[in-house]
Amino acid sequence: MSIDDRMPPTGLGQTNWTDEQRAEFLRRRRARNLLLLGALAGFCLIIYAVAIVKLHEYGQMW
């Protein structure tokens, strides 16, 4: 018995989406990904700024 016989087909390649729905989904996913990238970059900048201020405040940087 092979693995293909035991597992039911998932149907990942079959959707009932129209081309317009697929394009809308991709557009929204791209926008969400860019928003998450911006949020993560902003968080990193805040952490970096806090670290710089703390290091300068305690005289360990310059």
Beta strands, then each sheet from edge to edge (+ up, - down):
end
